[in-house]
Amino acid sequence: MTLRALAPSGVPFSLGDIVQGLLAAVDGERSMTRFRDQVAARFGKRHVRFFSSGRGAVSAGLSALHARFPARDEVVIPAYTSFSVASAVVHAGLKVRLYDVDPETLGPVPESLERALGDRSLCLMVCHLFGCPADMDMAREMAGRYGVPLFDDAAQAMGAAWKGKQAGTFGDIGLFSLSRGKNISAVDGGILVTDEDWLAEGLDALAPPAPSMRGKVKLWLTALALCVLMHPRLYWIPNSLPFLKLGESHFDPDFGVTALTPFQAGLGMRMLRRLDRINAGRGSVAVQWMNVLNGRKFPSLPEGSDSVWLRLPLLDSGPGDVMKEYGVVRSYPTGLHEIEALRPHLAGDGTYPGAERLARSLVTLPTQGYVTGQDIEHVARAMGGGAV
């Protein structure tokens, strides 16, 4: 067993972050207001709402949309994406309608997307996987053609852009995530942004309760654990404990939703100030990976994409390329259509060859700040490729 290991993603907390979070907790609601104002200013949206998780935010957003359009009950989502997206749709009491994903760009396949849209469509959700922006011109045109709201899921792409406009800001409603594996973190959390007054009012009607004191203490302790255990010299400890199920994908629509806490707002404010620097560091690591593994296949991003490379997708992997101790993992082991527990909640049948190909052949390479050139060279040698 190696005594050095890399997390697949994430951004470590410093002790200064935790101290500022605790000070924000003392400041209470004023901290929440400051964080809300900073998010609104960063992304140019009038309304910002917080939730305890990204999937909780998605569920609330869908519920607000459904209250406005009660005759529509199908949420159109990619067949290859985070299992949490499907979990949130089912949590909201809605049906999942799938479209295929291009295995070269990770974006929607237009023909498949058009087949998925119809009179029952509540919204079209576009996900910017691993920080790679999707073609939002096509998505907006398609949503407009069918008269459905656009849900811009930038849970993995805070700071990314499409033709100079920030991911998460294209739709009627946008999502960002603050979970531990995202661009910035507040231990967990979800953010919804919108310019639509009716959506903001609908979200206010769904305002979640505050977490218990036990829940707040758990957040503090988790932040402290992440501060310590994210370091490669110690990450081997949680990485070697199978019951933690680190990095595994689960379809679980039975989850609770509470409000974000002032402590998390304090962490979020500290991280948001560093967002561009964190993303630039990830971009630099991604370039190193691509240079060293120069014979391997990476996404072909369309012109106008400005990725933040939350993780770097390697598209032509084989079974021997998974190296958990170095954070090289398969993110989503199947397409959503192959999740047995989701089948009763699927609207319609279809084939999704792009999603199936990605589930078979995609692994992600870590770009988080602890990755070194030596790590990259070691992995490249093990994969048998690249000019090391």
ROFIKE-152347 format. One record per atom (N, C-alpha, C): x, y, z. Coordinates in steps of 0.02 Angstrom, whole numbers, padded with zeros to 5 digits, always signed. Layout:
// residues N
XYZ;...
This chain:
// residues 388
+00042-00060+00000;+00000+00000+00000;+00044+00062+00000;+00031+00107-00050;+00069+00169-00053;+00045+00218+00001;+00092+00256+00028;+00075+00306+00078;+00068+00375+00046;+00057+00376-00019;+00042+00439-00053;-00014+00426-00102;-00065+00467-00102;-00122+00457-00146;-00152+00525-00164;-00183+00527-00223;-00214+00588-00248;-00289+00580-00251;-00325+00632-00230;-00398+00633-00239;-00413+00647-00313;-00466+00617-00340;-00483+00630-00410;-00499+00703-00424;-00525+00738-00375;-00542+00809-00383;-00545+00840-00315;-00562+00903-00314;-00570+00938-00250;-00521+00995-00242;-00536+01037-00194;-00492+01092-00177;-00484+01093-00101;-00424+01092-00076;-00415+01087-00003;-00433+01152+00033;-00458+01144+00094;-00468+01202+00137;-00404+01217+00176;-00392+01280+00188;-00338+01300+00234;-00369+01314+00302;-00326+01316+00353;-00351+01334+00419;-00380+01404+00419;-00352+01449+00377;-00380+01516+00371;-00451+01515+00344;-00464+01470+00296;-00532+01464+00270;-00580+01444+00326;-00560+01396+00366;-00604+01371+00419;-00615+01425+00472;-00563+01462+00489;-00571+01517+00538;-00621+01569+00511;-00614+01587+00447;-00660+01635+00417;-00731+01608+00415;-00737+01542+00403;-00803+01512+00405;-00835+01517+00473;-00796+01504+00525;-00822+01509+00593;-00841+01580+00611;-00802+01629+00588;-00819+01699+00599;-00883+01717+00563;-00891+01691+00502;-00953+01703+00465;-01013+01672+00501;-01002+01614+00533;-01056+01582+00570;-01080+01628+00627;-01033+01662+00659;-01051+01709+00712;-01089+01767+00683;-01070+01788+00622;-01103+01846+00590;-01172+01829+00564;-01186+01765+00556;-01254+01744+00540;-01279+01767+00473;-01339+01795+00472;-01373+01811+00410;-01336+01863+00368;-01297+01906+00400;-01259+01955+00361;-01208+01921+00317;-01181+01865+00340;-01135+01827+00297;-01171+01798+00237;-01232+01774+00247;-01271+01747+00192;-01285+01802+00140;-01301+01861+00163;-01316+01916+00118;-01254+01936+00078;-01196+01939+00111;-01135+01957+00076;-01118+01905+00022;-01124+01842+00040;-01109+01789-00009;-01157+01793-00068;-01221+01803-00053;-01271+01808-00106;-01254+01866-00152;-01234+01923-00124;-01218+01981-00165;-01156+01968-00208;-01107+01932-00180;-01046+01918-00218;-01060+01871-00276;-01102+01820-00265;-01120+01774-00319;-01158+01812-00374;-01206+01854-00353;-01245+01892-00401;-01200+01937-00443;-01152+01969-00412;-01106+02013-00448;-01061+01974-00495;-01037+01916-00473;-00992+01876-00514;-01027+01851-00578;-01089+01829-00571;-01123+01796-00627;-01177+01840-00659;-01185+01900-00635;-01231+01947-00667;-01304+01927-00665;-01325+01897-00610;-01394+01876-00602;-01426+01912-00542;-01490+01928-00550;-01524+01967-00498;-01544+01924-00438;-01558+01861-00449;-01582+01818-00395;-01534+01760-00383;-01516+01749-00320;-01471+01695-00300;-01502+01659-00241;-01507+01593-00246;-01536+01554-00191;-01487+01497-00174;-01482+01482-00109;-01435+01431-00085;-01471+01370-00058;-01438+01312-00064;-01464+01249-00039;-01406+01208-00012;-01423+01155+00025;-01371+01115+00058;-01331+01072+00011;-01355+01061-00050;-01319+01019-00098;-01339+01039-00169;-01298+01018-00218;-01315+01030-00287;-01378+00994-00308;-01385+00931-00288;-01445+00894-00306;-01507+00923-00272;-01499+00949-00211;-01555+00983-00178;-01576+01045-00216;-01526+01082-00242;-01541+01141-00281;-01578+01123-00346;-01554+01070-00380;-01587+01048-00441;-01660+01029-00427;-01672+00990-00374;-01739+00970-00357;-01784+01030-00344;-01758+01079-00308;-01797+01139-00294;-01811+01178-00358;-01762+01185-00400;-01772+01220-00463;-01825+01187-00507;-01822+01121-00511;-01871+01084-00550;-01941+01090-00520;-01945+01088-00454;-02010+01095-00421;-02040+01164-00434;-01998+01216-00434;-02023+01283-00448;-02048+01288-00520;-02011+01257-00567;-02033+01256-00637;-02099+01217-00644;-02105+01161-00609;-02165+01120-00615;-02226+01156-00586;-02215+01195-00534;-02271+01234-00507;-02298+01284-00558;-02253+01308-00601;-02273+01355-00653;-02304+01319-00713;-02279+01259-00728;-02302+01221-00787;-02324+01151-00764;-02380+01145-00729;-02399+01082-00698;-02415+01026-00749;-02430+01044-00811;-02446+00992-00861;-02384+00959-00890;-02325+00987-00875;-02263+00959-00901;-02226+00922-00845;-02207+00861-00859;-02177+00820-00805;-02115+00783-00827;-02086+00800-00885;-02025+00767-00909;-01966+00815-00910;-01913+00795-00879;-01852+00835-00877;-01802+00804-00926;-01780+00842-00974;-01738+00817-01028;-01665+00826-01007;-01629+00771-00996;-01561+00774-00971;-01516+00727-01011;-01450+00738-01009;-01404+00694-01046;-01403+00623-01018;-01393+00575-01062;-01390+00505-01041;-01325+00488-01006;-01275+00530-01014;-01211+00520-00979;-01198+00584-00939;-01208+00580-00874;-01194+00636-00829;-01194+00609-00758;-01187+00654-00710;-01187+00634-00640;-01253+00600-00622;-01248+00545-00585;-01308+00510-00562;-01351+00555-00518;-01320+00606-00488;-01358+00652-00444;-01410+00691-00482;-01398+00703-00547;-01448+00740-00586;-01512+00700-00591;-01506+00636-00610;-01565+00593-00613;-01597+00585-00544;-01556+00580-00492;-01583+00574-00424;-01626+00635-00406;-01603+00695-00427;-01640+00756-00411;-01706+00759-00449;-01706+00736-00511;-01769+00736-00551;-01821+00692-00517;-01801+00632-00497;-01847+00586-00464;-01868+00613-00395;-01822+00643-00360;-01837+00674-00295;-01892+00725-00302;-01892+00762-00358;-01944+00812-00370;-02009+00783-00395;-02013+00716-00402;-02074+00684-00424;-02087+00688-00499;-02033+00693-00538;-02039+00702-00610;-02009+00643-00648;-02020+00642-00714;-01994+00590-00757;-01930+00613-00791;-01887+00565-00807;-01824+00579-00842;-01832+00561-00916;-01816+00608-00959;-01813+00596-01031;-01741+00608-01053;-01710+00560-01086;-01638+00562-01100;-01624+00583-01172;-01566+00615-01181;-01537+00626-01247;-01464+00604-01245;-01438+00588-01304;-01370+00561-01307;-01318+00616-01304;-01256+00595-01288;-01199+00640-01281;-01147+00622-01332;-01118+00672-01364;-01065+00662-01413;-01002+00639-01378;-00976+00580-01394;-00917+00554-01359;-00853+00591-01377;-00855+00636-01424;-00796+00676-01442;-00795+00743-01404;-00854+00774-01396;-00857+00841-01366;-00887+00841-01296;-00922+00787-01277;-00959+00781-01214;-01022+00823-01213;-01039+00856-01269;-01099+00896-01273;-01158+00859-01302;-01217+00890-01305;-01277+00857-01331;-01270+00838-01405;-01299+00782-01423;-01307+00763-01493;-01372+00796-01517;-01369+00844-01564;-01429+00882-01582;-01489+00840-01602;-01477+00788-01644;-01533+00747-01667;-01566+00710-01609;-01526+00684-01563;-01553+00649-01505;-01590+00697-01459;-01562+00757-01452;-01594+00807-01410;-01662+00827-01438;-01665+00836-01503;-01728+00856-01534;-01781+00801-01525;-01760+00738-01530;-01808+00683-01520;-01835+00681-01448;-01795+00705-01401;-01815+00701-01331;-01864+00756-01312;-01863+00812-01347;-01906+00869-01329;-01976+00859-01356;-02025+00883-01317;-02095+00876-01338;-02141+00915-01293;-02206+00901-01299;-02257+00939-01262;-02253+00928-01186;-02225+00871-01165;-02221+00857-01093;-02156+00882-01062;-02112+00912-01102;-02047+00934-01076;-02054+00993-01029;-02032+00983-00967;-02033+01037-00918;-01975+01084-00930;-01916+01056-00945;-01858+01097-00960;-01805+01054-00994;-01760+01088-01026;-01701+01057-01055;-01642+01073-01010;-01609+01021-00985;-01550+01030-00943;-01488+01013-00983;-01441+01060-00985;-01377+01049-01018;-01323+01049-00964;-01280+00997-00963;-01229+00990-00912;-01160+01000-00943;-01120+01043-00914;-01052+01056-00937;-01005+01008-00901;-00997+00948-00930;-00961+00895-00895;-00887+00909-00885;-00863+00897-00825;-00792+00903-00808;-00764+00972-00823;-00807+01023-00826;-00785+01091-00839;-00782+01109-00913;-00806+01064-00958;-00804+01076-01030;-00870+01107-01052;-00871+01169-01076;-00935+01201-01095;-00967+01167-01155;-01032+01159-01151;-01071+01133-01207;-01087+01190-01255;-01110+01172-01315;-01130+01220-01366;-01196+01252-01344;-01193+01309-01312;-01253+01340-01286;-01294+01377-01338;-01264+01394-01395;-01303+01423-01449;-01354+01372-01473;-01332+01311-01485;-01377+01257-01506;-01429+01243-01453;-01408+01240-01390;-01455+01224-01336;-01509+01278-01329;-01490+01341-01333;-01539+01394-01328;-01587+01394-01387;-01560+01381-01446;-01602+01379-01506;-01653+01322-01500;-01630+01264-01476;-01674+01207-01471;-01727+01218-01417;-01708+01245-01360;-01756+01259-01307;-01808+01310-01331;-01784+01361-01367;-01830+01412-01392;-01878+01383-01444;-01854+01339-01486;-01896+01309-01537;-01953+01271-01507;-01941+01237-01451;-01993+01196-01419;-02026+01233-01360;-02006+01294-01348;-02039+01334-01296;-02031+01306-01226;-01971+01279-01210;-01959+01251-01144;-01905+01291-01109;-01908+01299-01044;-01854+01332-01007;-01789+01295-01014;-01734+01331-01010;-01667+01303-01014;-01636+01304-00944;-01615+01245-00920;-01583+01237-00855;-01509+01227-00868;-01468+01277-00851;-01397+01277-00867;-01358+01250-00808;-01339+01186-00812;-01306+01151-00757;-01231+01160-00762;-01204+01207-00723;-01132+01219-00720;-01104+01195-00653;-01133+01141-00627;-01109+01113-00563;-01035+01096-00566;-01010+01076-00626;-00941+01057-00634;-00901+01110-00672;-00930+01168-00682;-00899+01216-00729;-00903+01288-00706;-00899+01300-00641;-00899+01369-00618;-00835+01405-00643;-00845+01457-00681;-00790+01494-00710;-00777+01479-00783;-00806+01425-00809;-00800+01410-00880;-00843+01458-00920;-00830+01461-00986;-00866+01509-01028;-00878+01480-01097;-00932+01504-01128;-00949+01488-01197;-00955+01554-01234;-00909+01566-01281;-00907+01628-01320;-00908+01689-01275;-00868+01685-01221;-00859+01742-01177;-00912+01750-01123;-00963+01710-01124;-01017+01714-01073;-01010+01655-01026;-01019+01667-00962;-01004+01616-00912;-01055+01559-00912;-01030+01498-00907;-01073+01440-00898;-01115+01450-00835;-01177+01427-00839;-01223+01436-00783;-01267+01496-00790;-01253+01540-00839;-01290+01602-00846;-01332+01604-00910;-01334+01549-00949;-01369+01550-01013;-01443+01537-01006;-01463+01503-00955;-01532+01478-00953;-01579+01523-00915;-01641+01500-00911;-01690+01531-00867;-01668+01522-00795;-01632+01468-00783;-01606+01453-00716;-01538+01419-00724;-01492+01435-00679;-01425+01406-00682;-01406+01376-00616;-01361+01327-00619;-01340+01291-00560;-01264+01293-00552;-01242+01302-00490;-01172+01291-00471;-01171+01247-00409;-01118+01208-00402;-01111+01164-00344;-01051+01184-00301;-01059+01175-00236;-01006+01188-00188;-00985+01125-00152;-00997+01067-00183;-00978+01004-00150;-00902+00997-00151;-00877+00947-00116;-00804+00943-00104;-00764+00928-00167;-00796+00902-00220;-00759+00886-00281;-00768+00936-00337;-00794+00995-00322;-00810+01043-00374;-00757+01098-00378;-00770+01148-00420;-00720+01200-00434;-00700+01237-00372;-00748+01256-00332;-00735+01280-00264;-00783+01243-00218;-00770+01245-00153;-00809+01203-00108;-00827+01241-00044;-00884+01222-00017;-00904+01244+00050;-00923+01181+00090;-00886+01127+00080;-00900+01059+00103;-00955+01028+00061;-01011+01064+00055;-01065+01045+00010;-01106+01108-00002;-01153+01103-00047;-01196+01161-00060;-01214+01167-00133;-01270+01198-00146;-01292+01211-00214;-01316+01283-00220;-01306+01312-00279;-01326+01381-00292;-01369+01382-00355;-01426+01414-00351;-01467+01428-00410;-01467+01502-00424;-01461+01520-00488;-01462+01590-00508;-01514+01599-00563;-01548+01656-00563;-01599+01670-00614;-01612+01745-00616;-01637+01768-00673;-01662+01836-00679;-01738+01839-00680;-01769+01780-00675;-01842+01776-00679;-01873+01785-00610;-01914+01837-00602;-01945+01850-00537;-01991+01793-00516;-02028+01764-00563;-02075+01711-00545;-02038+01649-00521;-01979+01636-00549;-01939+01579-00525;-01913+01592-00455;-01888+01653-00444;-01863+01670-00377;-01919+01664-00325;-01979+01685-00343;-02035+01680-00296;-02053+01606-00284;-02049+01566-00337;-02063+01495-00328;-02012+01461-00284;-01948+01481-00292;-01896+01453-00249;-01904+01475-00177;-01925+01537-00167;-01936+01561-00098;-01992+01521-00064;-02042+01500-00103;-02096+01460-00075;-02072+01391-00054;-02015+01370-00082;-01986+01304-00067;-01926+01309-00020;-01917+01366+00012;-01858+01377+00054;-01849+01320+00104;-01790+01288+00105;-01780+01231+00149;-01767+01252+00221;-01776+01207+00269;-01763+01224+00339;-01689+01227+00354;-01672+01259+00408;-01603+01261+00430;-01582+01192+00455;-01519+01175+00447;-01496+01110+00473;-01494+01110+00549;-01494+01051+00577;-01490+01044+00649;-01420+01063+00674;-01414+01073+00740;-01348+01087+00767;-01300+01029+00754;-01326+00968+00756;-01284+00911+00740;-01258+00915+00668;-01302+00937+00622;-01281+00945+00553;-01229+00999+00545;-01235+01053+00582;-01186+01106+00578;-01118+01083+00605;-01118+01048+00660;-01055+01023+00688;-01022+00974+00639;-01063+00933+00606;-01036+00886+00557;-01002+00924+00500;-01030+00979+00478;-00999+01020+00426;-00931+01047+00449;-00928+01072+00510;-00864+01098+00536;-00811+01043+00538;-00830+00985+00563;-00781+00930+00569;-00760+00905+00499;-00807+00903+00452;-00790+00881+00384;-00742+00929+00352;-00753+00994+00361;-00707+01044+00334;-00637+01035+00362;-00633+01022+00427;-00567+01011+00458;-00535+00948+00431;-00575+00895+00421;-00548+00833+00394;-00522+00843+00323;-00559+00881+00282;-00537+00895+00214;-00473+00937+00214;-00468+00982+00261;-00408+01023+00267;-00346+00979+00277;-00354+00925+00314;-00297+00882+00330;-00290+00824+00280;-00345+00790+00265;-00341+00726+00230;-00337+00733+00154;-00349+00792+00126;-00341+00801+00054;-00268+00798+00033;-00222+00810+00081;-00151+00810+00064;-00130+00739+00042;-00090+00734-00011;-00070+00667-00036;-00036+00623+00016;-00003+00652+00064;+00029+00611+00115;-00021+00578+00162;-00083+00603+00162;-00133+00576+00207;-00195+00549+00171;-00205+00568+00107;-00265+00547+00072;-00269+00471+00065;-00212+00437+00070;-00214+00364+00066;-00257+00334+00122;-00265+00371+00177;-00305+00343+00233;-00378+00336+00212;-00414+00391+00193;-00483+00380+00171;-00487+00340+00107;-00436+00345+00064;-00438+00310+00000;-00434+00234+00010;-00408+00212+00066;-00400+00140+00079;-00458+00111+00119;-00509+00151+00134;-00566+00128+00174;-00626+00118+00128;-00640+00055+00108;-00692+00043+00058;-00762+00066+00080;-00776+00066+00145;-00843+00084+00167;-00859+00158+00155;-00807+00200+00144;-00819+00270+00127;-00845+00278+00056;-00830+00229+00012;-00855+00229-00057;-00836+00294-00094;-00774+00316-00084;-00752+00378-00115;-00753+00371-00191;-00782+00421-00223;-00782+00424-00296;-00833+00380-00330;-00872+00342-00292;-00923+00299-00322;-00985+00339-00339;-01019+00318-00393;-01081+00351-00415;-01141+00310-00392;-01190+00345-00363;-01250+00311-00338;-01312+00349-00359;-01362+00312-00381;-01428+00341-00393;-01467+00337-00328;-01481+00395-00298;-01514+00396-00232;-01561+00456-00229;-01624+00447-00247;-01671+00503-00245;-01698+00518-00176;-01681+00478-00126;-01707+00487-00059;-01656+00526-00017;-01656+00592-00026;-01609+00633+00011;-01645+00694+00041;-01616+00720+00093;-01644+00779+00125;-01614+00843+00098;-01650+00897+00106;-01626+00963+00084;-01634+01013+00141;-01581+01047+00157;-01583+01100+00207;-01552+01163+00178;-01552+01215+00218;-01523+01279+00197;-01446+01277+00202;-01414+01317+00162;-01342+01328+00171;-01332+01366+00236;-01276+01354+00270;-01263+01387+00334;-01216+01447+00325;-01217+01494+00372;-01168+01549+00369;-01096+01525+00369;-01081+01471+00404;-01013+01443+00401;-00994+01426+00329;-01039+01394+00293;-01026+01378+00223;-01021+01441+00180;-01061+01490+00196;-01057+01554+00159;-00988+01585+00168;-00961+01580+00228;-00893+01606+00240;-00842+01569+00199;-00846+01502+00197;-00801+01463+00155;-00811+01482+00082;-00874+01488+00061;-00888+01504-00009;-00859+01570-00030;-00864+01621+00013;-00836+01686-00004;-00761+01683-00012;-00727+01648+00033;-00654+01640+00027;-00636+01605-00039;-00672+01552-00055;-00657+01514-00115;-00673+01553-00178;-00729+01589-00178;-00749+01626-00237;-00696+01678-00257;-00664+01707-00207;-00611+01755-00222;-00552+01722-00257;-00543+01656-00245;-00487+01620-00275;-00507+01580-00337;-00569+01585-00358;-00594+01542-00412;-00551+01546-00475;-00536+01605-00498;-00497+01611-00561;-00427+01582-00553;-00397+01592-00495;-00330+01565-00484;-00332+01489-00479;-00383+01462-00446;-00390+01389-00441;-00400+01359-00510;-00444+01390-00550;-00457+01364-00618;-00395+01369-00662;-00357+01423-00655;-00296+01430-00695;-00246+01375-00677;-00241+01358-00613;-00197+01304-00592;-00218+01238-00622;-00284+01224-00622;-00308+01163-00652;-00293+01161-00727;-00302+01218-00760;-00287+01222-00831;-00214+01206-00846;-00169+01231-00804;-00098+01217-00813;-00083+01143-00805;-00113+01111-00756;-00102+01039-00746;-00131+01000-00806;-00190+01021-00830;-00220+00987-00888;-00174+00990-00949;-00143+01047-00960;-00096+01054-01016;-00038+01006-01008;-00012+01000-00947;+00043+00952-00935;+00022+00881-00952;-00038+00862-00930;-00063+00795-00946;-00065+00785-01021;-00093+00833-01057;-00102+00825-01129;-00036+00824-01166;+00013+00861-01141;+00079+00861-01172;+00114+00794-01162;+00109+00767-01101;+00143+00704-01086;+00108+00645-01119;+00041+00645-01117;+00002+00591-01149;-00018+00613-01219;+00030+00634-01259;+00014+00667-01322;-00011+00619-01376;-00009+00555-01363;-00037+00508-01411;-00107+00485-01393;-00133+00510-01338;-00199+00488-01314;-00253+00538-01335;-00315+00520-01322;-00372+00558-01348;-00407+00596-01292;-00415+00662-01304;-00449+00706-01257;-00508+00739-01293;-00554+00771-01258;-00612+00801-01291;-00593+00853-01344;-00631+00854-01397;-00623+00905-01450;-00675+00959-01436;-00655+01011-01402;-00703+01062-01383;-00720+01107-01442;-00783+01125-01450;-00802+01169-01505;-00773+01238-01497;-00764+01273-01553;-00738+01341-01551;-00783+01384-01507;-00753+01423-01464;-00791+01465-01418;-00791+01438-01347;-00765+01376-01337;-00763+01346-01271;-00703+01371-01231;-00714+01387-01170;-00660+01404-01123;-00669+01359-01062;-00636+01301-01063;-00645+01251-01011;-00606+01268-00949;-00631+01244-00892;-00593+01251-00829;-00565+01185-00805;-00577+01130-00843;-00546+01065-00830;-00549+01045-00756;-00611+01040-00731;-00619+01015-00663;-00584+00948-00654;-00590+00905-00704;-00550+00845-00714;-00535+00842-00788;-00482+00808-00807;-00466+00802-00877;-00490+00735-00903;-00541+00734-00947;-00565+00670-00973;-00517+00640-01024;-00500+00578-01013;-00461+00538-01061;-00511+00491-01094;-00519+00496-01160;-00575+00465-01195;-00560+00395-01221;-00497+00374-01222;-00481+00310-01253;-00447+00262-01203;-00473+00260-01143;-00440+00221-01092;-00456+00146-01099;-00414+00106-01069;-00425+00034-01063;-00429+00015-00990;-00443-00048-00976;-00451-00070-00906;-00390-00055-00862;-00330-00057-00890;-00271-00045-00851;-00257+00028-00836;-00297+00073-00863;-00284+00144-00853;-00314+00171-00788;-00356+00133-00755;-00384+00155-00691;-00331+00148-00637;-00313+00203-00605;-00262+00203-00553;-00288+00244-00495;-00328+00213-00452;-00363+00249-00400;-00315+00287-00354;-00257+00257-00340;-00211+00290-00294;-00183+00355-00323;-00188+00364-00389;-00167+00427-00420;-00226+00468-00445;-00286+00452-00421;-00345+00491-00438;-00370+00480-00509;-00347+00428-00543;-00369+00413-00611;-00427+00363-00606;-00488+00386-00618;-00547+00345-00604;-00599+00352-00659;-00645+00304-00661;-00704+00310-00702;-00757+00348-00662;-00781+00403-00689;-00828+00444-00650;-00897+00414-00649;-00924+00396-00707;-00992+00369-00711;-00987+00301-00747;-00998+00247-00711;-00985+00181-00740;-01035+00158-00792;-01094+00190-00795;-01144+00173-00845;-01179+00236-00868;-01214+00231-00925;-01261+00283-00944;-01321+00279-00897;-01358+00334-00893;-01415+00335-00848;-01468+00284-00868;-01474+00269-00933;-01524+00222-00956;-01511+00150-00932;-01450+00138-00907;-01433+00071-00883;-01439+00063-00808;-01462+00115-00773;-01472+00111-00701;-01540+00078-00688;-01538+00018-00661;-01600-00021-00654;-01652+00016-00612;-01631+00047-00557;-01679+00080-00513;-01710+00142-00544;-01679+00168-00597;-01706+00227-00630;-01758+00209-00683;-01758+00147-00706;-01801+00128-00763;-01875+00146-00753;-01904+00136-00693;-01975+00154-00685;-01989+00229-00693;-01936+00269-00690;-01945+00341-00694;-01925+00370-00762;-01908+00327-00809;-01888+00349-00876;-01950+00359-00919;-01950+00414-00956;-02003+00427-01004;-01978+00407-01073;-02005+00353-01100;-01985+00332-01167;-01922+00290-01167;-01913+00257-01224;-01854+00215-01235;-01808+00250-01286;-01748+00226-01290;-01701+00252-01340;-01635+00217-01336;-01593+00230-01385;-01525+00205-01384;-01478+00264-01377;-01425+00254-01340;-01379+00308-01324;-01307+00284-01332;-01286+00274-01395;-01220+00245-01407;-01163+00290-01382;-01172+00356-01385;-01120+00400-01359;-01110+00391-01285;-01165+00388-01247;-01161+00378-01175;-01129+00311-01158;-01147+00259-01196;-01119+00193-01183;-01044+00192-01197;-01024+00226-01249;-00952+00228-01265;-00913+00265-01211;-00941+00321-01187;-00906+00358-01134;-00902+00318-01070;-00955+00282-01053;-00954+00241-00992;-00901+00187-00997;-00889+00161-01057;-00838+00108-01067;-00767+00136-01067;-00758+00195-01097;-00689+00214-01115;-00664+00278-01082;-00704+00313-01044;-00682+00376-01014;-00657+00365-00943;-00597+00390-00930;-00574+00400-00861;-00555+00473-00855;-00552+00497-00793;-00532+00566-00783;-00465+00568-00747;-00423+00616-00768;-00358+00627-00738;-00364+00687-00691;-00335+00683-00632;-00343+00737-00583;-00305+00800-00604;-00336+00857-00591;-00304+00922-00605;-00299+00964-00542;-00318+00937-00486;-00317+00976-00424;-00246+00995-00403;-00242+01043-00358;-00179+01077-00344;-00122+01035-00317;-00136+00975-00292;-00083+00933-00265;-00049+00890-00318;-00073+00891-00380;-00043+00850-00433;+00025+00880-00453;+00077+00838-00455;+00144+00860-00473;+00165+00832-00541;+00217+00861-00569;+00245+00835-00630;+00267+00763-00623;+00293+00746-00564;+00314+00677-00552;+00255+00629-00553;+00197+00650-00525;+00137+00610-00529;+00117+00597-00602;+00119+00650-00641;+00099+00645-00711;+00145+00597-00749;+00209+00602-00738;+00257+00558-00772;+00247+00485-00750;+00234+00474-00685;+00224+00406-00661;+00163+00375-00695;+00107+00412-00697;+00047+00386-00727;+00058+00373-00802;+00092+00420-00835;+00105+00412-00907;+00145+00350-00921;+00195+00336-00880;+00235+00276-00889;+00192+00213-00880;+00149+00215-00829;+00106+00157-00817;+00057+00146-00873;+00036+00200-00905;-00010+00194-00961;+00026+00177-01026;+00091+00181-01025;+00130+00162-01084;+00125+00211-01141;+00115+00275-01125;+00107+00324-01180;+00139+00389-01162;+00152+00430-01212;+00175+00498-01201;+00249+00504-01200;+00271+00566-01211;+00343+00581-01210;+00361+00601-01139;+00380+00552-01100;+00396+00564-01029;+00469+00586-01023;
